[in-house]
């Protein structure tokens, strides 16, 4: 139905930047909203940021001013630009999207982000 594939994770030093991508198998105009979540070892999955089909964005207080979510409808891709990374940002980052057609959420497989001190 809908596949989401994340990429862009990796190992970076504190203060560095990464850009995550979430590519959908269908037009993202049919997915609303699309969000990024993360799960650190031993912790619950938490919401990071989200964007609506109209381009309205919101993000968690812990990442405000450092992370930016954006979308490219032509590429069926949502991005998470992460700047000024901190060790506590280390987690597996997941993309989640609600399908307007199928009326359900879909998750990607996740991408690991590791921030060293």
C-alpha positions as MATLAB code, in Angstrom:
seq = 'XXXXXXXXXXXXXXXXXXXXXXXXXXXXXXXXXXXXXXXXXXXXXXXXXXXXXXXXXXXXXXXXXXXXXXXXXXXXXXXXXXXXXXXXXXXXXXXXXXXXXXXXXXXXXXXXXXXXX';
ca = [
       0.000    0.000    0.000;
       2.400    2.685    1.210;
       6.116    2.195    1.723;
       8.275    4.751    3.480;
      12.047    4.540    3.214;
      14.275    6.629    5.471;
      17.904    7.410    4.775;
      20.591    9.872    5.758;
      21.448    8.634    9.214;
      24.974    8.090   10.388;
      27.639    8.964   12.942;
      28.360   12.633   13.569;
      30.145   14.634   16.232;
      28.248   16.886   18.591;
      27.528   20.207   16.925;
      27.343   18.623   13.501;
      24.468   18.271   11.056;
      22.618   15.555    9.207;
      19.713   15.583    6.788;
      17.304   12.674    6.900;
      15.066   11.788    3.973;
      11.792    9.882    3.912;
      10.764    8.745    0.449;
       7.198    7.559   -0.058;
       6.046    5.006   -2.638;
       3.046    7.196   -3.482;
       2.421   10.886   -3.887;
       2.867   12.558   -0.516;
      -0.114   14.751   -1.363;
      -2.100   11.714   -0.229;
      -0.304   11.538    3.116;
      -1.300   13.955    5.832;
       0.401   14.564    8.121;
       3.918   13.166    7.763;
       6.059   13.102   10.845;
       9.424   12.131   12.228;
       9.763   10.145   15.425;
      12.761    8.788   17.258;
      13.509    6.040   19.735;
      16.610    5.941   21.865;
      17.787    2.692   23.501;
      15.653    1.860   26.511;
      13.250    4.728   25.869;
       9.825    5.092   24.345;
       9.412    6.344   20.830;
       8.848   10.092   20.793;
       7.520   12.567   18.276;
      10.065   14.944   16.776;
       8.376   16.987   14.061;
       5.510   16.924   11.589;
       4.377   18.636    8.413;
       0.940   18.839    6.836;
       0.029   18.642    3.179;
      -0.424   22.413    3.356;
       3.102   22.874    4.637;
       2.289   23.694    8.259;
       5.059   22.446   10.517;
       5.507   21.790   14.182;
       8.287   20.298   16.260;
       9.028   19.127   19.765;
      10.456   21.643   22.198;
      13.624   19.571   22.498;
      14.495   20.168   18.848;
      12.975   23.583   18.157;
      15.483   25.916   16.586;
      17.761   23.017   15.636;
      15.665   20.666   13.473;
      13.611   21.674   10.430;
      11.068   19.524    8.631;
      10.310   20.188    4.983;
       8.776   18.478    1.979;
       9.329   18.162   -1.763;
       6.080   17.020   -3.336;
       7.696   16.431   -6.724;
      10.122   13.946   -5.164;
       7.583   12.404   -2.763;
      10.080   13.150   -0.029;
      10.016   14.679    3.433;
      13.250   15.865    4.995;
      14.474   16.443    8.512;
      17.394   18.847    8.627;
      19.158   18.392   11.948;
      21.663   21.010   13.059;
      23.647   21.511   16.246;
      23.247   17.842   17.076;
      23.679   16.696   20.655;
      24.547   13.247   22.070;
      20.995   13.043   23.420;
      19.723   13.153   19.818;
      21.151    9.668   19.336;
      18.290    7.379   18.327;
      16.685    5.478   15.504;
      14.641    7.984   13.521;
      11.392    6.869   11.920;
       9.079    8.423    9.390;
       5.331    8.057    9.867;
       2.577    9.058    7.497;
      -1.213    8.927    7.618;
      -2.748    7.759    4.367;
      -5.850    9.701    3.397;
      -6.935    6.862    1.112;
      -6.321    3.931    3.459;
      -7.151    5.822    6.680;
      -4.207    4.424    8.599;
      -0.647    5.159    9.611;
       2.408    3.757    7.891;
       5.911    3.594    9.332;
       9.296    3.374    7.732;
      12.017    0.999    8.881;
      14.088    3.688   10.576;
      17.562    5.127   10.199;
      20.176    5.247   12.954;
      21.580    8.579   14.071;
      24.516    8.507   16.474;
      25.987   11.701   17.899;
      29.341   11.386   19.626;
      30.411   13.820   22.388;
];
